[in-house]
Amino acid sequence: MTIEQIEKAILNLSEQDFSKLRNWLLDLDYQQWDQQLEQDIIDGKLDALAQEALAEFEAGDYQEI
């Protein structure tokens, strides 16, 4: 199935089915984003940001909310 066929099929969905599809896609996107974030943490890609944030906090460079 091509993207064009999928797009056409989506345009023919009922409002209820379109809503279900939209919610499913959003959930899938959130799950994939969470998995990528977890992998980035495991890979150490966020270590520099975490160190920078801790250094700023320890230096008193923060605002309470």
N, C-alpha and C positions, 0 to 999 in steps of 0.2 A: 504494500500500500504506500502511495506517495503522500507527501505533505499536502499537496493540492487536494487529493482525495479525502484526507483526514479533515482538512479545512471545510470542504464542501459538506461532509457528513456532520460536522459540528454545527454548521449553519442550519442544518435541517433538524436539529434536536428540538424537542419540546423545551419549554422554559424549565420544567422540573428536571429533566435529564441534563440540560445545560448547567443548572445549578449544582447537580451532583458531580458532573465532570469538573467544574470549576473548583469545587471543594476538594475533590480527589487530587487534582493537579497542585493545589496549594499545599495540601498535606504532604504530597510527594516531594515538592520543592523544599519544604521545611525539613523533612527527613534527610534529604540529600545534603542540605546546607549543614545540618547538625553533624552528619557523618564526616563532611569535609572539615568542619571546625575541629572535631575530635582528632582526625588524622593530622591536621596542622599542629595541634597541641602535642601529640605523640612525636611528631617529627621535629619539634622544637622551633617551629616557625614563628611562634608568638613569644618566645623567651625574651627577646630583646625588648619588646613592648612591655612585658610584665616587669622586667628589671627597671625600665625607665619609669614606669608608674610607681613602683615601690620606692625608687630613689626620690622621686618628687614628693611622695607622701612622707617619707622619713625626713625630708628637708623642710617639711611644713608647707609645701606648695600644693595646697588643696583647698577646696571649699566644701563646707558641710551643706547637705541638701535636706 
